[in-house]
Amino acid sequence: MNTVDIPRLREIVGEKNIKTDPLDLYAYGADASVYHASPWVIVRPDNTGQVQKLMAYANDAKIPVVPRGGGSGMCGQTVAIQGGILLDMKNMNRILEINMPDVYCRVEPGVVDDDLNAALKPYGVFYPPTPASSRIATIGGEIGNNASGVRSVKYGATRDAVMGMKVVLANGDLVTLGAHTRVEASGYQLHKLIVGSEGTLGVVVEAIIGFVPIPEFRCLGVANFDTLRDAGNAIADIMASGTIPSMLELVDDVAIKAVNKTMNLGLKEVAASLLFEADGKVMEAVEYEVQKMKEICEKNNGADLWYSFDAKEREQIFMGRKKLFPALSQFDTSMASTSLADDMAVPYSKMADMAAKIHEAAEKNGIVMTAYGHCGSGCMHTKIMMDTSKKEQWAGAKRAIAEIYEYVNSIHGTTSAEHGIGISKADAFRTEKMDSLKMMAAVKAALDPNNILNPGKLQQAPEDWVTATDLRYAVNS
Amino acid sequence: MQTEKTKFENLEKWEGMLAKCIRCGYCYEHCPMFKYTRWESDAPRAKNILAHGLLTGEVELTPAVAEKSFNCFFCKRCEAACSSGVKITDIMLDLRRDLVKLGYNGPGTTSITDRSCARCLQCVRACPHDAREFIDGEGIVVDPVKCKSCGICVEICPIEAITIPLSFGTDKVELEQRAVEFLHSRESAKVIMYACNWSYHPDIQNSRLPESELEEKEYEILVNLCGGRIDQNLLLTPFLNQAWGVLVGVCPDGECNHDGNEAAKKRVKRMKETLENLDINPDRIHLVQIPAGDKQLCQAEIDTFMEKINQMGPIR
C-alpha cells in the first residue's frame, strides 16, 4: 500500500478541508449500498486548481482517488474499495450561471439537484433528470451515474441534459469537452462518455446542462390489474401507441401489500397497479394523452380507472408510490431492505415476464422481492428484503440475482437503467458487455494509465459481489 | 480492523434498526450541523454508521467518537425525513447512556458551566429538560443524556458562565457577526430572519447561488435553532447596522420541545417596547409561528413581512 503524504494534501486544500480521524474515514466508508470500506484520507477541494494539484500528486504517487458527491449511490460506486483519497466534492457547490437566452446553466459538481431546481424555478424552468434522491444527490454524482428518474420517460436521463463539461484528468490536466450548444456533430462526444463513467475516467469540475420549461398542467391516472400480464401488455401498448407519458409507474402486489401493512393506506390488493401521467402547456393536449392511456389500460382489462388534474388528488394517488420506499424498509422486523439487482431495464413487451421472473427467483431462494418501477423507460426497480444477519440469506440473494440477470440478458435487457454498476452489478455488467469490455479497458488505460481513478469498479470490480468488501451489515450466522 | 469489543448495553437493542437504515442520506439536508460543516461525518447517517461500527467493534471507542455522539440539536428533522422510520435520536440517546457509563460526558453540543458560575440556579430552574442540578461540592452538573442543546440556559445565565462548546454556527456572537456582514454586504440588504430549525427555511440548502442572483437579496435567514436562544442583543444588532426589520420564526404554541417559543415571544415583545420608546415603528420586529417543516408558510410569512417593511422604508 502506497502511503499518502498528508502534509502535501494539507498544503493543497488547507487544514480545514482534510479529515484523517478513523471515525470520519469509517463514516465515509459507506454509501446507500451493501458495502463498507474506509478510505485513507478525505479531502474536500474548493476549486479546480486544487483538484488538478490533487490529481497530479495522486498520479505521481499512484494512489487511488474516489470522487464522491452526495454519497447516495446504491451500488458502491463511491466506496473506496482499494482505499486511497476520497475526493469529497460537496464544497464545489456553486451555481455559476443561469443563462436563459442560451437555455443552459453552468454548475460546479457539488451543486445539489433540488437546490439547482429551486434556483431555476423563478425562471419557469427545471432540470429534468431528477432521481428520487434529488434532495441530496449532486450534479457531479448524477453525471458519474447517468442518473434518471420518474420523468425520464419524457425528458431523458442526465446524458441527454449534459451539453458540455470541464474535467480534470488523472494526470491533473484540465480539459473542456462539448459545447454551449444543444447539438454537436463533431468527433467522439467525450462529454457523453464521461456521463455514466462512475468517476473512473476523470473528475468533473464544471458542467454545462440544459433545462426545460416547467409544464403548466399535469394529469395523473391510475389503473388496477388482476394479472401482471395485463399490466405489462398495457405498458407495451401505451409505449407503442405514440402517447407521450411524463410518468408511467408499475407497482406490484408485494409492494401494495407492504404499503398497506405498514401505512394502512387501504389500497386495493390487486396483482398490479399502473400510474400514468402526462404534462404540458395545453390542458386539452394533456387530457388527450391521459385519456388515450386510460383507454389502453381499459382494453387490457384495467379496472378502477381514474384520473385527475387536481394537485391534491394527484398527491393522494401518488401517496402509495411515495410511501413504498419506507414501507419496504419496515416490511418485517427481521428483514432489511437492500439495494441489489435493483434497476434493470428490459424491452416493454417483457416487463410482465420480468416481474414474474423476479417473484419466481425470490420465492425459490427464500427471500422477498418486489417489482416496481419507471416502466415508461423500461426500468424495473426491485428491493431484496432479507434477514441480513444470516449467511444463508446472502447465498439465496446471490442465487436469485444470478437467475434474474441471466433472464435480463436473454431478453436483451440491460443490467442498470439508473443506479449504475459500481461493485454490486459488475458481474452481470461484464456478461452483458462482453463484446465491448476490451474497448472499455482501452479507453480506461488511455485516460488513466496508472489506474488511480475509482479503481475496482465497473469492469474491474471483484467477481464475487458479496465478498468484494466488508458488508455494511453484521452477518452473524 | 477488528478491535476489542466494548459492551454497549443500551445501544445493543438497536442493531436490527441500524440494519434497516438504508443509508439513503435523505437525513442530511435537514441537519443543521451538516449544513454548517458540509462534512458527511457530521450528518445523522454518519451517527447511525458509527453506532453500527461501535456495536460490531469495527470502530474503536475514542474521545472523538464519543464527542461526535454528543453532537445533536434534537430538531428531529432527520427523523421526519427518514425513509425507513429509523429512530435516530432514540438510538443516539441510548448510545449516550452507554458512553456516560463508560466515563464519557461529551460535551459536544451539550451545555457546560464554567467556574465563574455564581450559583444563582436560574439555569437549573429554566432548563426545560431537567438536565441541570446543583450538587454540593461540584457546582452545577449537566446530565449529557437529558440535555437537548436548546441553549435556553446559555441565554438565561446572567454572567455568561454557560457555553455550548460546539455551536455549529448557532453561537450568538457568530450569528451577530453574520447578520452584520450581510447588512453591510449590499445596498439591497434590509432584513434579518432568525429561524429555529423546526420551521425549516425555504432557502437553497446546500449549494451557493451565483453572485448575480444575490445582488438584489433583501433578507438573510440565520438558523439559531431554538427561539429560546434569542436575546436582546441578537434582536438589537441588526437595527444598529441599518436593518429595516427583524423577523423571528418559532414553533406554534405548544409545539416547541423546549418552550423556547414562549421565551422568544417575551423578548420580541420587550424589543417592540424598546423600539416604541425610540419612536421606531414596533412592527419592524415581528414574530411568526411556523409548524415543523412548513417551508411554504415560512416563505409566505417572509414575503408578507418584506412587503410591509418595504412600505415602511428605512429607519430615519
Chai-1 contact restraints between the chains, C-beta under 6 A:
chainA,res_idxA,chainB,res_idxB,connection_type,confidence,min_distance_angstrom,max_distance_angstrom,comment,restraint_id
A,D21,B,A64,contact,1.0,0.0,6.0,A-B,restraint_1
A,L23,B,A64,contact,1.0,0.0,6.0,A-B,restraint_2
A,L23,B,V65,contact,1.0,0.0,6.0,A-B,restraint_3
A,D24,B,S41,contact,1.0,0.0,6.0,A-B,restraint_4
A,Y26,B,G53,contact,1.0,0.0,6.0,A-B,restraint_5
A,Y26,B,V59,contact,1.0,0.0,6.0,A-B,restraint_6
A,A27,B,S41,contact,1.0,0.0,6.0,A-B,restraint_7
A,A27,B,A46,contact,1.0,0.0,6.0,A-B,restraint_8
A,A27,B,I49,contact,1.0,0.0,6.0,A-B,restraint_9
A,Y28,B,E40,contact,1.0,0.0,6.0,A-B,restraint_10
A,A30,B,R23,contact,1.0,0.0,6.0,A-B,restraint_11
A,A30,B,I49,contact,1.0,0.0,6.0,A-B,restraint_12
A,A32,B,R23,contact,1.0,0.0,6.0,A-B,restraint_13
A,A32,B,C24,contact,1.0,0.0,6.0,A-B,restraint_14
A,G70,B,G25,contact,1.0,0.0,6.0,A-B,restraint_15
A,G71,B,G25,contact,1.0,0.0,6.0,A-B,restraint_16
A,G71,B,E40,contact,1.0,0.0,6.0,A-B,restraint_17
A,S72,B,G25,contact,1.0,0.0,6.0,A-B,restraint_18
A,K90,B,R38,contact,1.0,0.0,6.0,A-B,restraint_19
A,N93,B,S207,contact,1.0,0.0,6.0,A-B,restraint_20
A,N93,B,R208,contact,1.0,0.0,6.0,A-B,restraint_21
A,R94,B,R208,contact,1.0,0.0,6.0,A-B,restraint_22
A,I95,B,L209,contact,1.0,0.0,6.0,A-B,restraint_23
A,I95,B,P210,contact,1.0,0.0,6.0,A-B,restraint_24
A,L96,B,P210,contact,1.0,0.0,6.0,A-B,restraint_25
A,E97,B,P210,contact,1.0,0.0,6.0,A-B,restraint_26
A,V111,B,S207,contact,1.0,0.0,6.0,A-B,restraint_27
A,V112,B,N206,contact,1.0,0.0,6.0,A-B,restraint_28
A,V112,B,S207,contact,1.0,0.0,6.0,A-B,restraint_29
A,D115,B,I204,contact,1.0,0.0,6.0,A-B,restraint_30
A,D115,B,Q205,contact,1.0,0.0,6.0,A-B,restraint_31
A,D115,B,S207,contact,1.0,0.0,6.0,A-B,restraint_32
A,A118,B,I204,contact,1.0,0.0,6.0,A-B,restraint_33
A,A119,B,L209,contact,1.0,0.0,6.0,A-B,restraint_34
A,R135,B,E29,contact,1.0,0.0,6.0,A-B,restraint_35
A,I136,B,G25,contact,1.0,0.0,6.0,A-B,restraint_36
A,I136,B,Y28,contact,1.0,0.0,6.0,A-B,restraint_37
A,I136,B,E29,contact,1.0,0.0,6.0,A-B,restraint_38
A,F325,B,S83,contact,1.0,0.0,6.0,A-B,restraint_39
A,P326,B,S83,contact,1.0,0.0,6.0,A-B,restraint_40
A,P326,B,S84,contact,1.0,0.0,6.0,A-B,restraint_41
A,P326,B,G85,contact,1.0,0.0,6.0,A-B,restraint_42
A,S329,B,K20,contact,1.0,0.0,6.0,A-B,restraint_43
A,S329,B,I22,contact,1.0,0.0,6.0,A-B,restraint_44
A,S329,B,S84,contact,1.0,0.0,6.0,A-B,restraint_45
A,Q330,B,G85,contact,1.0,0.0,6.0,A-B,restraint_46
A,A336,B,A19,contact,1.0,0.0,6.0,A-B,restraint_47
A,A336,B,K20,contact,1.0,0.0,6.0,A-B,restraint_48
A,S337,B,I22,contact,1.0,0.0,6.0,A-B,restraint_49
A,T388,B,A19,contact,1.0,0.0,6.0,A-B,restraint_50
A,Y473,B,A19,contact,1.0,0.0,6.0,A-B,restraint_51
A,A474,B,T56,contact,1.0,0.0,6.0,A-B,restraint_52
